[in-house]
Amino acid sequence: MPRPPARQVSIQIDRDKFVWRSTRLLSLLERSDRKRDILQLLASGSREADIATALGIAKTTVHSHVLSIYGALEIDDRLHLGILIGLMSEE
């Protein structure tokens, strides 16, 4: 069965929030090697269980770091993180 066409999604971006989140993300990357490693693996599409295996830490530890990252950036999920990272790479 053929795959349905991808939906186009329009996203409104609050420029001030984007700058604030970008600054927070860069600050996180500078302060914590572990969070940097986890962010890189998340951005590449790795699941939390795979990240735990790759870094030799518990899945609950990875999950805790992920929640900490989301909290620091005031985002809710991986989609928002991906959008932020994607937009930052375009800057």
N, CA, C and O atoms as a CHARMM CRD file, in Angstrom:
* protein
*
  364
    1    1 MET  N      0.84600  -1.17700   0.00000 PROA 1      0.00000
    2    1 MET  CA     0.00000   0.00000   0.00000 PROA 1      0.00000
    3    1 MET  C      0.89200   1.24100   0.00000 PROA 1      0.00000
    4    1 MET  O      1.82900   1.32000   0.79500 PROA 1      0.00000
    5    2 PRO  N      0.61900   2.20700  -0.87500 PROA 2      0.00000
    6    2 PRO  CA     1.46500   3.40100  -0.94600 PROA 2      0.00000
    7    2 PRO  C      1.36500   4.23500   0.32700 PROA 2      0.00000
    8    2 PRO  O      0.33100   4.28300   0.99300 PROA 2      0.00000
    9    3 ARG  N      2.46600   4.88000   0.63000 PROA 3      0.00000
   10    3 ARG  CA     2.53500   5.72900   1.81500 PROA 3      0.00000
   11    3 ARG  C      1.84300   7.06100   1.52400 PROA 3      0.00000
   12    3 ARG  O      2.03000   7.63000   0.44800 PROA 3      0.00000
   13    4 PRO  N      1.04300   7.56500   2.47200 PROA 4      0.00000
   14    4 PRO  CA     0.38900   8.86100   2.24700 PROA 4      0.00000
   15    4 PRO  C      1.43100   9.98100   2.21500 PROA 4      0.00000
   16    4 PRO  O      2.48800   9.86200   2.83500 PROA 4      0.00000
   17    5 PRO  N      1.14000  11.05800   1.50300 PROA 5      0.00000
   18    5 PRO  CA     2.10100  12.16000   1.43300 PROA 5      0.00000
   19    5 PRO  C      2.32800  12.78400   2.81400 PROA 5      0.00000
   20    5 PRO  O      1.42200  12.82100   3.64800 PROA 5      0.00000
   21    6 ALA  N      3.54400  13.27000   3.03800 PROA 6      0.00000
   22    6 ALA  CA     3.87000  13.91300   4.31600 PROA 6      0.00000
   23    6 ALA  C      3.07700  15.20800   4.44900 PROA 6      0.00000
   24    6 ALA  O      2.85000  15.92500   3.47400 PROA 6      0.00000
   25    7 ARG  N      2.66800  15.48200   5.67000 PROA 7      0.00000
   26    7 ARG  CA     1.94800  16.72500   5.92000 PROA 7      0.00000
   27    7 ARG  C      2.93600  17.86800   6.06000 PROA 7      0.00000
   28    7 ARG  O      4.01900  17.70000   6.62100 PROA 7      0.00000
   29    8 GLN  N      2.56500  19.01300   5.55500 PROA 8      0.00000
   30    8 GLN  CA     3.35100  20.21800   5.74900 PROA 8      0.00000
   31    8 GLN  C      2.87700  20.86100   7.05100 PROA 8      0.00000
   32    8 GLN  O      1.67700  21.00900   7.28200 PROA 8      0.00000
   33    9 VAL  N      3.82600  21.23700   7.88800 PROA 9      0.00000
   34    9 VAL  CA     3.48000  21.84800   9.16600 PROA 9      0.00000
   35    9 VAL  C      4.09500  23.23100   9.21900 PROA 9      0.00000
   36    9 VAL  O      5.28400  23.41700   8.96000 PROA 9      0.00000
   37   10 SER  N      3.26900  24.18200   9.55600 PROA 10     0.00000
   38   10 SER  CA     3.74800  25.55300   9.70500 PROA 10     0.00000
   39   10 SER  C      3.98800  25.82000  11.18700 PROA 10     0.00000
   40   10 SER  O      3.13700  25.52500  12.02600 PROA 10     0.00000
   41   11 ILE  N      5.14200  26.37500  11.49900 PROA 11     0.00000
   42   11 ILE  CA     5.48400  26.63000  12.89100 PROA 11     0.00000
   43   11 ILE  C      5.74200  28.11800  13.07100 PROA 11     0.00000
   44   11 ILE  O      6.55900  28.71100  12.36600 PROA 11     0.00000
   45   12 GLN  N      5.04300  28.70300  14.01300 PROA 12     0.00000
   46   12 GLN  CA     5.29300  30.08800  14.37000 PROA 12     0.00000
   47   12 GLN  C      6.41100  30.10600  15.40300 PROA 12     0.00000
   48   12 GLN  O      6.34700  29.37900  16.39500 PROA 12     0.00000
   49   13 ILE  N      7.41700  30.91400  15.18700 PROA 13     0.00000
   50   13 ILE  CA     8.55900  30.96200  16.09100 PROA 13     0.00000
   51   13 ILE  C      8.63700  32.32100  16.76000 PROA 13     0.00000
   52   13 ILE  O      8.68500  33.36200  16.10400 PROA 13     0.00000
   53   14 ASP  N      8.64600  32.28200  18.07200 PROA 14     0.00000
   54   14 ASP  CA     8.85600  33.48100  18.86000 PROA 14     0.00000
   55   14 ASP  C     10.36500  33.71300  18.89000 PROA 14     0.00000
   56   14 ASP  O     11.10100  32.96000  19.52800 PROA 14     0.00000
   57   15 ARG  N     10.81400  34.74100  18.21200 PROA 15     0.00000
   58   15 ARG  CA    12.25900  34.98900  18.05300 PROA 15     0.00000
   59   15 ARG  C     12.96700  35.13100  19.40400 PROA 15     0.00000
   60   15 ARG  O     14.05900  34.59400  19.58900 PROA 15     0.00000
   61   16 ASP  N     12.35700  35.84600  20.33900 PROA 16     0.00000
   62   16 ASP  CA    12.98200  36.02800  21.64900 PROA 16     0.00000
   63   16 ASP  C     13.13100  34.69300  22.38200 PROA 16     0.00000
   64   16 ASP  O     14.16400  34.42800  22.99700 PROA 16     0.00000
   65   17 LYS  N     12.09800  33.86000  22.31200 PROA 17     0.00000
   66   17 LYS  CA    12.16300  32.53600  22.95900 PROA 17     0.00000
   67   17 LYS  C     13.23100  31.66900  22.29700 PROA 17     0.00000
   68   17 LYS  O     13.95900  30.94100  22.97100 PROA 17     0.00000
   69   18 PHE  N     13.31300  31.75600  20.97000 PROA 18     0.00000
   70   18 PHE  CA    14.32000  30.97700  20.24700 PROA 18     0.00000
   71   18 PHE  C     15.72500  31.37600  20.68900 PROA 18     0.00000
   72   18 PHE  O     16.56300  30.51500  20.95800 PROA 18     0.00000
   73   19 VAL  N     15.98000  32.67300  20.76300 PROA 19     0.00000
   74   19 VAL  CA    17.29800  33.15100  21.18500 PROA 19     0.00000
   75   19 VAL  C     17.57600  32.70500  22.61300 PROA 19     0.00000
   76   19 VAL  O     18.68100  32.25300  22.91400 PROA 19     0.00000
   77   20 TRP  N     16.59800  32.82600  23.48900 PROA 20     0.00000
   78   20 TRP  CA    16.76300  32.41900  24.88800 PROA 20     0.00000
   79   20 TRP  C     17.06900  30.92600  24.97700 PROA 20     0.00000
   80   20 TRP  O     17.99700  30.52300  25.67800 PROA 20     0.00000
   81   21 ARG  N     16.28700  30.10000  24.26200 PROA 21     0.00000
   82   21 ARG  CA    16.51000  28.64700  24.30100 PROA 21     0.00000
   83   21 ARG  C     17.85700  28.27600  23.68500 PROA 21     0.00000
   84   21 ARG  O     18.54900  27.39300  24.19100 PROA 21     0.00000
   85   22 SER  N     18.22700  28.94000  22.60900 PROA 22     0.00000
   86   22 SER  CA    19.52100  28.66300  21.97700 PROA 22     0.00000
   87   22 SER  C     20.66400  28.95400  22.94000 PROA 22     0.00000
   88   22 SER  O     21.61100  28.17500  23.04900 PROA 22     0.00000
   89   23 THR  N     20.56600  30.07500  23.63200 PROA 23     0.00000
   90   23 THR  CA    21.58800  30.44900  24.61300 PROA 23     0.00000
   91   23 THR  C     21.64200  29.42700  25.74100 PROA 23     0.00000
   92   23 THR  O     22.72600  29.03600  26.17400 PROA 23     0.00000
   93   24 ARG  N     20.47600  28.99100  26.22000 PROA 24     0.00000
   94   24 ARG  CA    20.43000  27.97900  27.28400 PROA 24     0.00000
   95   24 ARG  C     21.03800  26.66100  26.81700 PROA 24     0.00000
   96   24 ARG  O     21.77200  26.01100  27.56000 PROA 24     0.00000
   97   25 LEU  N     20.72800  26.27200  25.58400 PROA 25     0.00000
   98   25 LEU  CA    21.26300  25.02000  25.05500 PROA 25     0.00000
   99   25 LEU  C     22.78700  25.08200  24.95900 PROA 25     0.00000
  100   25 LEU  O     23.47000  24.13700  25.35200 PROA 25     0.00000
  101   26 LEU  N     23.31300  26.17000  24.45000 PROA 26     0.00000
  102   26 LEU  CA    24.76700  26.32500  24.35300 PROA 26     0.00000
  103   26 LEU  C     25.41400  26.30700  25.73300 PROA 26     0.00000
  104   26 LEU  O     26.50000  25.75500  25.90900 PROA 26     0.00000
  105   27 SER  N     24.75100  26.90500  26.70000 PROA 27     0.00000
  106   27 SER  CA    25.25900  26.89700  28.07100 PROA 27     0.00000
  107   27 SER  C     25.28800  25.47300  28.63500 PROA 27     0.00000
  108   27 SER  O     26.25000  25.08200  29.29700 PROA 27     0.00000
  109   28 LEU  N     24.22600  24.70100  28.36900 PROA 28     0.00000
  110   28 LEU  CA    24.19100  23.29800  28.81200 PROA 28     0.00000
  111   28 LEU  C     25.34500  22.50800  28.20600 PROA 28     0.00000
  112   28 LEU  O     25.98900  21.70800  28.88500 PROA 28     0.00000
  113   29 LEU  N     25.59700  22.74100  26.93200 PROA 29     0.00000
  114   29 LEU  CA    26.65200  22.01600  26.23100 PROA 29     0.00000
  115   29 LEU  C     28.03300  22.34300  26.79800 PROA 29     0.00000
  116   29 LEU  O     28.91300  21.48300  26.84300 PROA 29     0.00000
  117   30 GLU  N     28.21300  23.57800  27.22500 PROA 30     0.00000
  118   30 GLU  CA    29.50400  23.98400  27.78000 PROA 30     0.00000
  119   30 GLU  C     29.73000  23.43800  29.18900 PROA 30     0.00000
  120   30 GLU  O     30.86700  23.15400  29.56800 PROA 30     0.00000
  121   31 ARG  N     28.65900  23.28800  29.96600 PROA 31     0.00000
  122   31 ARG  CA    28.79400  22.90400  31.37600 PROA 31     0.00000
  123   31 ARG  C     28.88800  21.42100  31.61700 PROA 31     0.00000
  124   31 ARG  O     29.49500  21.00000  32.60200 PROA 31     0.00000
  125   32 SER  N     28.30700  20.61100  30.75000 PROA 32     0.00000
  126   32 SER  CA    28.19100  19.18900  31.05400 PROA 32     0.00000
  127   32 SER  C     28.54400  18.31700  29.85100 PROA 32     0.00000
  128   32 SER  O     27.83600  18.30300  28.84400 PROA 32     0.00000
  129   33 ASP  N     29.64600  17.59600  29.97600 PROA 33     0.00000
  130   33 ASP  CA    30.02900  16.67000  28.91100 PROA 33     0.00000
  131   33 ASP  C     28.97700  15.58400  28.71700 PROA 33     0.00000
  132   33 ASP  O     28.69400  15.18800  27.58600 PROA 33     0.00000
  133   34 ARG  N     28.39700  15.10200  29.81400 PROA 34     0.00000
  134   34 ARG  CA    27.39900  14.02800  29.73600 PROA 34     0.00000
  135   34 ARG  C     26.16600  14.50400  28.98300 PROA 34     0.00000
  136   34 ARG  O     25.66000  13.79500  28.11400 PROA 34     0.00000
  137   35 LYS  N     25.67700  15.70100  29.30900 PROA 35     0.00000
  138   35 LYS  CA    24.50200  16.22700  28.60700 PROA 35     0.00000
  139   35 LYS  C     24.83300  16.44500  27.12100 PROA 35     0.00000
  140   35 LYS  O     23.98700  16.21100  26.25800 PROA 35     0.00000
  141   36 ARG  N     26.05500  16.89000  26.82700 PROA 36     0.00000
  142   36 ARG  CA    26.46600  17.07200  25.43500 PROA 36     0.00000
  143   36 ARG  C     26.41300  15.73500  24.70000 PROA 36     0.00000
  144   36 ARG  O     25.90400  15.65300  23.58300 PROA 36     0.00000
  145   37 ASP  N     26.94600  14.68400  25.33800 PROA 37     0.00000
  146   37 ASP  CA    26.91800  13.35700  24.71500 PROA 37     0.00000
  147   37 ASP  C     25.48500  12.90000  24.46400 PROA 37     0.00000
  148   37 ASP  O     25.16500  12.38500  23.39200 PROA 37     0.00000
  149   38 ILE  N     24.63300  13.09300  25.45900 PROA 38     0.00000
  150   38 ILE  CA    23.23200  12.66300  25.33600 PROA 38     0.00000
  151   38 ILE  C     22.51900  13.47600  24.25900 PROA 38     0.00000
  152   38 ILE  O     21.76600  12.91600  23.46200 PROA 38     0.00000
  153   39 LEU  N     22.74400  14.77600  24.22400 PROA 39     0.00000
  154   39 LEU  CA    22.12100  15.61600  23.19600 PROA 39     0.00000
  155   39 LEU  C     22.54800  15.20900  21.78900 PROA 39     0.00000
  156   39 LEU  O     21.72700  15.16900  20.87200 PROA 39     0.00000
  157   40 GLN  N     23.82500  14.91000  21.62400 PROA 40     0.00000
  158   40 GLN  CA    24.30800  14.48800  20.30400 PROA 40     0.00000
  159   40 GLN  C     23.62200  13.19700  19.87000 PROA 40     0.00000
  160   40 GLN  O     23.22100  13.05900  18.71400 PROA 40     0.00000
  161   41 LEU  N     23.48900  12.25900  20.79300 PROA 41     0.00000
  162   41 LEU  CA    22.84800  10.98500  20.45500 PROA 41     0.00000
  163   41 LEU  C     21.34800  11.15900  20.21700 PROA 41     0.00000
  164   41 LEU  O     20.78000  10.52900  19.32400 PROA 41     0.00000
  165   42 LEU  N     20.70600  12.01800  21.02000 PROA 42     0.00000
  166   42 LEU  CA    19.28500  12.30200  20.79100 PROA 42     0.00000
  167   42 LEU  C     19.08600  12.92600  19.41400 PROA 42     0.00000
  168   42 LEU  O     18.18300  12.54500  18.66900 PROA 42     0.00000
  169   43 ALA  N     19.94700  13.89400  19.08700 PROA 43     0.00000
  170   43 ALA  CA    19.82100  14.58900  17.80000 PROA 43     0.00000
  171   43 ALA  C     20.03200  13.64300  16.62200 PROA 43     0.00000
  172   43 ALA  O     19.49900  13.86600  15.53500 PROA 43     0.00000
  173   44 SER  N     20.81300  12.58400  16.84600 PROA 44     0.00000
  174   44 SER  CA    21.04400  11.62700  15.75800 PROA 44     0.00000
  175   44 SER  C     19.92800  10.58700  15.65900 PROA 44     0.00000
  176   44 SER  O     19.95200   9.71900  14.78600 PROA 44     0.00000
  177   45 GLY  N     18.93900  10.68600  16.57600 PROA 45     0.00000
  178   45 GLY  CA    17.78400   9.79600  16.50800 PROA 45     0.00000
  179   45 GLY  C     17.85100   8.58300  17.41500 PROA 45     0.00000
  180   45 GLY  O     16.99000   7.70800  17.33600 PROA 45     0.00000
  181   46 SER  N     18.85500   8.51500  18.27100 PROA 46     0.00000
  182   46 SER  CA    18.97900   7.36500  19.17600 PROA 46     0.00000
  183   46 SER  C     17.88800   7.36200  20.24300 PROA 46     0.00000
  184   46 SER  O     17.45800   8.41400  20.71600 PROA 46     0.00000
  185   47 ARG  N     17.45500   6.17600  20.60700 PROA 47     0.00000
  186   47 ARG  CA    16.49600   6.01400  21.69500 PROA 47     0.00000
  187   47 ARG  C     17.24200   6.04700  23.02400 PROA 47     0.00000
  188   47 ARG  O     18.45300   5.83100  23.07000 PROA 47     0.00000
  189   48 GLU  N     16.51400   6.31600  24.10000 PROA 48     0.00000
  190   48 GLU  CA    17.13900   6.39700  25.42000 PROA 48     0.00000
  191   48 GLU  C     17.86200   5.10400  25.78600 PROA 48     0.00000
  192   48 GLU  O     18.95000   5.14900  26.35900 PROA 48     0.00000
  193   49 ALA  N     17.27700   3.96300  25.46700 PROA 49     0.00000
  194   49 ALA  CA    17.91700   2.68300  25.78700 PROA 49     0.00000
  195   49 ALA  C     19.23300   2.53200  25.03100 PROA 49     0.00000
  196   49 ALA  O     20.21500   2.03500  25.58300 PROA 49     0.00000
  197   50 ASP  N     19.25500   2.95800  23.77300 PROA 50     0.00000
  198   50 ASP  CA    20.47800   2.88700  22.97300 PROA 50     0.00000
  199   50 ASP  C     21.54600   3.85300  23.50400 PROA 50     0.00000
  200   50 ASP  O     22.73700   3.54100  23.50900 PROA 50     0.00000
  201   51 ILE  N     21.10000   5.01500  23.94400 PROA 51     0.00000
  202   51 ILE  CA    22.02600   5.99100  24.51700 PROA 51     0.00000
  203   51 ILE  C     22.66200   5.42400  25.77900 PROA 51     0.00000
  204   51 ILE  O     23.86900   5.54800  25.99000 PROA 51     0.00000
  205   52 ALA  N     21.83500   4.80100  26.61600 PROA 52     0.00000
  206   52 ALA  CA    22.34400   4.20200  27.85200 PROA 52     0.00000
  207   52 ALA  C     23.40700   3.15800  27.55100 PROA 52     0.00000
  208   52 ALA  O     24.45600   3.12600  28.19500 PROA 52     0.00000
  209   53 THR  N     23.13800   2.31900  26.58600 PROA 53     0.00000
  210   53 THR  CA    24.10400   1.28400  26.19500 PROA 53     0.00000
  211   53 THR  C     25.38300   1.90700  25.65800 PROA 53     0.00000
  212   53 THR  O     26.48200   1.50000  26.03600 PROA 53     0.00000
  213   54 ALA  N     25.24400   2.89000  24.78300 PROA 54     0.00000
  214   54 ALA  CA    26.41600   3.53200  24.16800 PROA 54     0.00000
  215   54 ALA  C     27.29400   4.23200  25.19400 PROA 54     0.00000
  216   54 ALA  O     28.51700   4.25100  25.05800 PROA 54     0.00000
  217   55 LEU  N     26.67400   4.80900  26.22200 PROA 55     0.00000
  218   55 LEU  CA    27.43600   5.57200  27.21600 PROA 55     0.00000
  219   55 LEU  C     27.77400   4.75000  28.45700 PROA 55     0.00000
  220   55 LEU  O     28.50600   5.21300  29.33100 PROA 55     0.00000
  221   56 GLY  N     27.24200   3.53300  28.53300 PROA 56     0.00000
  222   56 GLY  CA    27.52700   2.67300  29.67900 PROA 56     0.00000
  223   56 GLY  C     26.90500   3.16000  30.98000 PROA 56     0.00000
  224   56 GLY  O     27.48700   3.02100  32.05500 PROA 56     0.00000
  225   57 ILE  N     25.70300   3.73600  30.86000 PROA 57     0.00000
  226   57 ILE  CA    24.98300   4.21000  32.04400 PROA 57     0.00000
  227   57 ILE  C     23.56700   3.63000  32.02800 PROA 57     0.00000
  228   57 ILE  O     23.12400   3.06900  31.02500 PROA 57     0.00000
  229   58 ALA  N     22.87600   3.77300  33.14100 PROA 58     0.00000
  230   58 ALA  CA    21.52200   3.23300  33.24800 PROA 58     0.00000
  231   58 ALA  C     20.53500   4.04000  32.40900 PROA 58     0.00000
  232   58 ALA  O     20.70200   5.24500  32.22300 PROA 58     0.00000
  233   59 LYS  N     19.51500   3.36700  31.90900 PROA 59     0.00000
  234   59 LYS  CA    18.47700   4.04300  31.12600 PROA 59     0.00000
  235   59 LYS  C     17.78800   5.11800  31.96400 PROA 59     0.00000
  236   59 LYS  O     17.42300   6.17300  31.44500 PROA 59     0.00000
  237   60 THR  N     17.60800   4.84900  33.26500 PROA 60     0.00000
  238   60 THR  CA    16.97900   5.84500  34.13500 PROA 60     0.00000
  239   60 THR  C     17.84900   7.10000  34.26400 PROA 60     0.00000
  240   60 THR  O     17.33200   8.20700  34.40900 PROA 60     0.00000
  241   61 THR  N     19.16200   6.91900  34.21000 PROA 61     0.00000
  242   61 THR  CA    20.07100   8.07100  34.25800 PROA 61     0.00000
  243   61 THR  C     19.93100   8.89600  32.98300 PROA 61     0.00000
  244   61 THR  O     19.89000  10.12500  33.03600 PROA 61     0.00000
  245   62 VAL  N     19.85900   8.22800  31.85000 PROA 62     0.00000
  246   62 VAL  CA    19.65500   8.93400  30.57700 PROA 62     0.00000
  247   62 VAL  C     18.33600   9.69500  30.62900 PROA 62     0.00000
  248   62 VAL  O     18.27500  10.87000  30.26500 PROA 62     0.00000
  249   63 HSD  N     17.28100   9.02300  31.08100 PROA 63     0.00000
  250   63 HSD  CA    15.96500   9.65500  31.15500 PROA 63     0.00000
  251   63 HSD  C     16.01000  10.88900  32.06100 PROA 63     0.00000
  252   63 HSD  O     15.41800  11.92000  31.74300 PROA 63     0.00000
  253   64 SER  N     16.70100  10.77900  33.16900 PROA 64     0.00000
  254   64 SER  CA    16.83800  11.91300  34.08800 PROA 64     0.00000
  255   64 SER  C     17.54400  13.08700  33.41100 PROA 64     0.00000
  256   64 SER  O     17.13000  14.23600  33.56700 PROA 64     0.00000
  257   65 HSD  N     18.60500  12.80200  32.66300 PROA 65     0.00000
  258   65 HSD  CA    19.31000  13.85800  31.92900 PROA 65     0.00000
  259   65 HSD  C     18.40000  14.48100  30.86700 PROA 65     0.00000
  260   65 HSD  O     18.38600  15.69900  30.69500 PROA 65     0.00000
  261   66 VAL  N     17.65100  13.65200  30.16400 PROA 66     0.00000
  262   66 VAL  CA    16.74500  14.15100  29.12500 PROA 66     0.00000
  263   66 VAL  C     15.70400  15.08300  29.73700 PROA 66     0.00000
  264   66 VAL  O     15.44000  16.15900  29.20000 PROA 66     0.00000
  265   67 LEU  N     15.11800  14.67700  30.85100 PROA 67     0.00000
  266   67 LEU  CA    14.12600  15.52800  31.52000 PROA 67     0.00000
  267   67 LEU  C     14.75800  16.83300  31.99800 PROA 67     0.00000
  268   67 LEU  O     14.13000  17.89000  31.93700 PROA 67     0.00000
  269   68 SER  N     15.99100  16.75800  32.47000 PROA 68     0.00000
  270   68 SER  CA    16.71500  17.95500  32.90400 PROA 68     0.00000
  271   68 SER  C     16.94100  18.90600  31.73100 PROA 68     0.00000
  272   68 SER  O     16.78400  20.11900  31.87000 PROA 68     0.00000
  273   69 ILE  N     17.30500  18.35700  30.58800 PROA 69     0.00000
  274   69 ILE  CA    17.50700  19.15600  29.38000 PROA 69     0.00000
  275   69 ILE  C     16.19300  19.81900  28.96600 PROA 69     0.00000
  276   69 ILE  O     16.15500  21.01900  28.69100 PROA 69     0.00000
  277   70 TYR  N     15.11900  19.03000  28.92200 PROA 70     0.00000
  278   70 TYR  CA    13.81600  19.58500  28.55800 PROA 70     0.00000
  279   70 TYR  C     13.40700  20.69500  29.52100 PROA 70     0.00000
  280   70 TYR  O     12.90200  21.73600  29.09900 PROA 70     0.00000
  281   71 GLY  N     13.62700  20.47000  30.81500 PROA 71     0.00000
  282   71 GLY  CA    13.26100  21.47500  31.81700 PROA 71     0.00000
  283   71 GLY  C     14.06500  22.75300  31.65300 PROA 71     0.00000
  284   71 GLY  O     13.51300  23.85100  31.73200 PROA 71     0.00000
  285   72 ALA  N     15.36700  22.61600  31.42600 PROA 72     0.00000
  286   72 ALA  CA    16.23000  23.79000  31.26600 PROA 72     0.00000
  287   72 ALA  C     15.83600  24.60700  30.04500 PROA 72     0.00000
  288   72 ALA  O     15.95600  25.83200  30.04600 PROA 72     0.00000
  289   73 LEU  N     15.36900  23.93200  29.01000 PROA 73     0.00000
  290   73 LEU  CA    14.99300  24.61200  27.76500 PROA 73     0.00000
  291   73 LEU  C     13.50900  24.97200  27.71100 PROA 73     0.00000
  292   73 LEU  O     13.05100  25.61800  26.76800 PROA 73     0.00000
  293   74 GLU  N     12.76500  24.54500  28.73300 PROA 74     0.00000
  294   74 GLU  CA    11.31500  24.75100  28.78800 PROA 74     0.00000
  295   74 GLU  C     10.62800  24.21200  27.54000 PROA 74     0.00000
  296   74 GLU  O      9.82000  24.89100  26.90600 PROA 74     0.00000
  297   75 ILE  N     10.97700  22.95800  27.20300 PROA 75     0.00000
  298   75 ILE  CA    10.32900  22.25100  26.10100 PROA 75     0.00000
  299   75 ILE  C      9.73200  20.96700  26.64400 PROA 75     0.00000
  300   75 ILE  O     10.03300  20.56500  27.76800 PROA 75     0.00000
  301   76 ASP  N      8.88800  20.31900  25.85300 PROA 76     0.00000
  302   76 ASP  CA     8.15000  19.15900  26.33400 PROA 76     0.00000
  303   76 ASP  C      8.60500  17.83200  25.75300 PROA 76     0.00000
  304   76 ASP  O      8.33300  16.78200  26.33500 PROA 76     0.00000
  305   77 ASP  N      9.29500  17.85700  24.61200 PROA 77     0.00000
  306   77 ASP  CA     9.56800  16.57900  23.96900 PROA 77     0.00000
  307   77 ASP  C     10.69700  16.67800  22.95700 PROA 77     0.00000
  308   77 ASP  O     11.24900  17.74800  22.70200 PROA 77     0.00000
  309   78 ARG  N     11.01600  15.53300  22.39600 PROA 78     0.00000
  310   78 ARG  CA    12.11100  15.41700  21.42400 PROA 78     0.00000
  311   78 ARG  C     11.82800  16.21400  20.15100 PROA 78     0.00000
  312   78 ARG  O     12.75500  16.73000  19.52800 PROA 78     0.00000
  313   79 LEU  N     10.57400  16.31700  19.76600 PROA 79     0.00000
  314   79 LEU  CA    10.21800  17.09000  18.57600 PROA 79     0.00000
  315   79 LEU  C     10.67600  18.53400  18.73000 PROA 79     0.00000
  316   79 LEU  O     11.31000  19.08500  17.83000 PROA 79     0.00000
  317   80 HSD  N     10.35800  19.14700  19.86300 PROA 80     0.00000
  318   80 HSD  CA    10.75700  20.52800  20.09400 PROA 80     0.00000
  319   80 HSD  C     12.27600  20.67100  20.15900 PROA 80     0.00000
  320   80 HSD  O     12.83300  21.66100  19.68400 PROA 80     0.00000
  321   81 LEU  N     12.93300  19.69100  20.74200 PROA 81     0.00000
  322   81 LEU  CA    14.39400  19.70700  20.78700 PROA 81     0.00000
  323   81 LEU  C     14.97500  19.62400  19.37300 PROA 81     0.00000
  324   81 LEU  O     15.91400  20.34700  19.04000 PROA 81     0.00000
  325   82 GLY  N     14.41900  18.74800  18.55400 PROA 82     0.00000
  326   82 GLY  CA    14.86700  18.61300  17.17900 PROA 82     0.00000
  327   82 GLY  C     14.66700  19.89300  16.37900 PROA 82     0.00000
  328   82 GLY  O     15.53200  20.29100  15.59800 PROA 82     0.00000
  329   83 ILE  N     13.53000  20.52700  16.57800 PROA 83     0.00000
  330   83 ILE  CA    13.25500  21.78900  15.87500 PROA 83     0.00000
  331   83 ILE  C     14.27500  22.84300  16.30200 PROA 83     0.00000
  332   83 ILE  O     14.82300  23.55600  15.46200 PROA 83     0.00000
  333   84 LEU  N     14.52500  22.93900  17.60100 PROA 84     0.00000
  334   84 LEU  CA    15.48800  23.91100  18.10900 PROA 84     0.00000
  335   84 LEU  C     16.88000  23.67500  17.53200 PROA 84     0.00000
  336   84 LEU  O     17.53200  24.60600  17.06000 PROA 84     0.00000
  337   85 ILE  N     17.32500  22.43200  17.57400 PROA 85     0.00000
  338   85 ILE  CA    18.65400  22.10500  17.04400 PROA 85     0.00000
  339   85 ILE  C     18.71100  22.38100  15.54400 PROA 85     0.00000
  340   85 ILE  O     19.70200  22.91500  15.04500 PROA 85     0.00000
  341   86 GLY  N     17.64900  22.01900  14.82600 PROA 86     0.00000
  342   86 GLY  CA    17.59800  22.27800  13.39100 PROA 86     0.00000
  343   86 GLY  C     17.66000  23.75200  13.06500 PROA 86     0.00000
  344   86 GLY  O     18.37100  24.16200  12.14700 PROA 86     0.00000
  345   87 LEU  N     16.92000  24.55200  13.81100 PROA 87     0.00000
  346   87 LEU  CA    16.92400  25.99900  13.56900 PROA 87     0.00000
  347   87 LEU  C     18.28000  26.60500  13.92000 PROA 87     0.00000
  348   87 LEU  O     18.75200  27.51900  13.24500 PROA 87     0.00000
  349   88 MET  N     18.89700  26.09400  14.97200 PROA 88     0.00000
  350   88 MET  CA    20.21200  26.61400  15.35900 PROA 88     0.00000
  351   88 MET  C     21.24700  26.30400  14.28500 PROA 88     0.00000
  352   88 MET  O     22.15300  27.10000  14.04000 PROA 88     0.00000
  353   89 SER  N     21.10900  25.15700  13.65300 PROA 89     0.00000
  354   89 SER  CA    22.09500  24.79000  12.62300 PROA 89     0.00000
  355   89 SER  C     21.91900  25.62600  11.36500 PROA 89     0.00000
  356   89 SER  O     22.84100  25.71900  10.55400 PROA 89     0.00000
  357   90 GLU  N     20.75300  26.23600  11.18800 PROA 90     0.00000
  358   90 GLU  CA    20.51200  27.10800  10.03700 PROA 90     0.00000
  359   90 GLU  C     21.05300  28.50800  10.27700 PROA 90     0.00000
  360   90 GLU  O     21.29800  29.25200   9.32800 PROA 90     0.00000
  361   91 GLU  N     21.24100  28.87400  11.55000 PROA 91     0.00000
  362   91 GLU  CA    21.69400  30.22600  11.89700 PROA 91     0.00000
  363   91 GLU  C     23.12200  30.43700  11.48600 PROA 91     0.00000
  364   91 GLU  O     23.67300  31.51700  11.69800 PROA 91     0.00000
